[in-house]
């Protein structure tokens, strides 16, 4: 039996900031298995950066539209630490789907109780709810949010270092066995700060790729179950699944 073909991965950035898409693609491209393809797509509409309930809701719609326009991928990674559209897309798609938060929770839970460090103060209740929905509520000990958003820290590495260093120390004080550095804009910081950290740091972007490739998240519904026809509900798509 011949080995499976390398996967074609669709990376969806649910916000409209192309610099975030570029950061995700640049960070993941060198980590792909040989022969794999990575298609990066930026949300066609929504917020420049997802940082509240409203922008998260709109981003879920944008994620579904991005998938409907590129339905031939073998797997999908939602490039936002908050996973907008995760459950809806998993219901619709017949391929593996995960997001940065789900994947990071999966990896962190192997160490025991974990904490999260992320940018944007409104994320705490949103991430708590997501962790509960994914079954990780009991293991999530603490969420340390930083006032600057991930976008602000992406643009200012000195600012990111200052806030991350302080936040990691505060998160570790809660007894976590590992700490997730959550956010597309914070890709790469876990490795940069690991030497000074008292517990393992988990890069949510790298976790997303690993979990997706290893298929460690829930499987899509069986093929015999009917799936929604997204095209009929998405006003910006024609019947062929391409932007009209």
C-alpha positions in Angstrom: 0.0 0.0 0.0 1.4 3.4 -1.0 1.8 6.1 1.7 -0.9 8.8 1.9 -0.4 11.9 -0.2 0.9 14.9 1.7 -2.0 17.0 2.9 -3.2 20.2 1.3 -3.9 22.5 4.3 -6.2 25.5 4.2 -5.1 28.1 6.8 -7.9 30.6 7.4 -7.1 33.9 9.2 -10.5 34.9 10.5 -9.6 38.6 10.8 -8.9 41.0 7.9 -5.3 41.9 8.7 -3.1 40.4 6.0 0.0 40.9 8.2 -1.4 38.3 10.6 -1.9 35.9 7.7 1.7 36.5 6.5 3.0 35.9 10.1 1.1 32.6 10.3 2.2 31.4 6.9 5.8 32.3 7.5 5.8 30.5 10.9 4.2 27.3 9.7 5.7 26.9 6.2 9.0 25.6 7.4 7.3 23.1 9.8 5.2 21.4 7.1 5.9 17.8 6.1 7.7 17.4 2.8 5.4 17.8 -0.1 2.6 19.4 1.8 0.8 22.5 0.6 -0.4 25.4 2.8 -3.0 27.8 1.3 -3.4 30.9 3.5 -6.6 32.9 3.2 -7.5 36.1 5.0 -11.1 36.8 6.0 -13.0 38.7 3.3 -14.9 40.8 5.8 -15.0 41.4 9.6 -12.7 43.0 12.1 -9.0 43.8 11.6 -8.4 41.9 14.9 -10.8 39.7 16.8 -11.1 41.0 20.4 -14.7 40.8 21.5 -17.9 38.8 21.1 -19.2 40.7 18.2 -16.0 40.5 16.1 -15.8 36.8 17.0 -19.4 36.2 15.7 -18.7 37.9 12.4 -15.4 36.0 12.1 -17.2 32.7 12.3 -19.2 33.7 9.2 -16.0 34.7 7.4 -14.4 31.4 8.2 -17.3 29.5 6.7 -17.2 31.6 3.6 -13.4 31.0 3.2 -14.0 27.3 3.4 -16.8 27.3 0.9 -14.6 29.1 -1.6 -11.8 26.6 -1.1 -13.5 23.2 -0.5 -10.8 20.9 -1.9 -8.4 21.2 1.0 -7.5 18.0 3.0 -7.6 19.8 6.4 -8.4 23.2 7.8 -6.6 25.2 10.5 -8.5 28.2 11.9 -5.7 30.7 12.6 -7.2 32.5 15.6 -6.8 31.7 19.3 -10.6 31.6 19.9 -11.5 29.3 17.0 -14.4 31.2 15.5 -16.6 28.9 13.4 -14.9 25.7 14.7 -18.1 23.8 15.5 -20.0 24.9 12.4 -17.1 24.2 10.1 -16.5 20.8 11.6 -20.2 20.0 11.1 -20.0 21.0 7.4 -16.5 19.9 6.3 -15.6 16.3 5.6 -12.0 16.9 6.5 -10.1 17.4 9.8 -10.6 20.9 11.3 -9.1 22.5 14.3 -8.2 26.0 15.7 -5.3 27.4 17.6 -7.1 27.3 21.0 -8.4 23.7 20.7 -5.1 22.4 19.5 -3.2 24.2 22.3 -5.7 22.9 24.9 -5.0 19.4 23.6 -1.3 19.7 23.9 -1.3 21.5 27.3 -3.7 19.0 28.9 -1.0 16.3 28.5 1.0 18.1 31.2 -1.9 18.4 33.6 -3.6 21.7 34.6 -2.7 24.6 32.4 -2.9 28.3 32.1 -3.3 30.7 29.1 -1.5 33.9 28.3 -3.0 36.0 25.6 -3.5 39.6 24.4 -6.9 41.4 24.8 -8.8 41.8 28.0 -12.1 40.6 26.7 -10.8 37.2 25.8 -11.1 35.7 29.3 -14.8 34.8 29.4 -14.7 33.8 25.7 -11.9 31.4 26.2 -13.4 30.0 29.4 -16.6 29.2 27.5 -14.7 27.6 24.7 -12.6 25.5 27.1 -15.9 24.3 28.7 -17.4 23.5 25.3 -14.3 21.5 24.3 -14.1 19.6 27.6 -11.1 21.3 29.0 -12.8 23.5 31.6 -11.6 21.5 34.6 -7.9 21.6 33.4 -7.9 25.4 32.6 -6.6 26.9 35.8 -6.1 30.5 34.8 -6.3 33.0 31.9 -3.8 35.9 32.1 -4.9 38.5 29.6 -2.7 41.4 28.6 -3.9 44.9 27.8 -2.2 45.1 24.4 -3.9 43.0 21.7 -2.0 40.4 19.8 -1.9 42.8 16.8 -0.2 45.5 18.9 2.4 43.1 20.2 3.0 41.7 16.7 3.9 45.3 15.6 6.1 46.0 18.7 8.4 43.1 19.8 9.7 45.1 22.8 6.2 45.6 24.0 5.4 41.9 23.5 8.5 40.8 25.5 7.7 43.1 28.4 4.1 42.0 28.8 4.7 38.3 28.0 7.5 38.0 30.6 5.3 39.5 33.3 2.2 37.5 32.3 4.0 34.2 32.2 5.2 34.8 35.8 1.7 35.6 36.9 0.2 32.6 35.2 2.9 30.2 36.6 2.0 31.5 40.1 -1.4 29.7 39.8 0.2 26.3 39.7 -0.2 25.5 36.1 1.9 22.6 34.7 2.2 24.4 31.3 1.3 27.8 29.8 -0.2 28.4 26.4 1.0 31.5 24.6 -2.2 32.1 22.6 -2.6 34.1 19.5 -1.6 34.3 15.9 0.4 37.5 16.5 2.4 35.7 19.2 3.7 32.9 17.1 7.3 32.2 18.0 7.3 33.8 21.4 7.0 30.5 23.3 10.4 29.3 22.0 12.0 32.7 22.6 10.9 32.8 26.3 11.1 29.1 27.2 14.6 29.3 28.8 13.3 31.7 31.4 10.0 30.1 32.0 9.4 27.7 35.0 7.1 25.4 33.0 6.7 24.3 29.4 5.4 27.0 27.1 3.1 26.0 24.2 2.9 28.0 21.0 -0.7 27.9 19.9 0.2 28.2 16.2 2.7 25.3 16.2 0.2 23.3 18.3 -2.4 23.9 15.7 -0.3 22.4 12.9 0.8 19.4 15.0 -2.6 18.5 16.2 -4.1 18.8 12.7 -1.5 16.7 11.1 -1.8 14.0 13.8 -5.6 14.2 13.7 -5.8 14.4 17.5 -9.0 16.5 17.5 -12.6 15.1 17.1 -13.3 13.5 13.7 -15.7 15.1 11.3 -19.2 13.6 11.1 -19.5 10.4 9.2 -19.9 10.8 5.5 -23.4 9.3 5.4 -24.7 12.1 7.6 -26.2 15.0 5.7 -24.2 18.2 5.9 -25.5 21.7 5.4 -25.2 23.4 2.0 -23.2 26.5 3.0 -23.5 28.0 -0.4 -27.2 28.6 -0.1 -26.7 30.6 3.1 -23.7 32.7 2.2 -24.7 35.7 0.2 -21.2 36.4 -1.3 -20.8 33.0 -2.9 -22.3 31.7 -6.1 -23.4 28.1 -6.6 -20.0 27.1 -7.8 -18.5 28.0 -4.5 -16.4 30.8 -5.8 -16.7 34.5 -5.0 -19.4 36.1 -7.2 
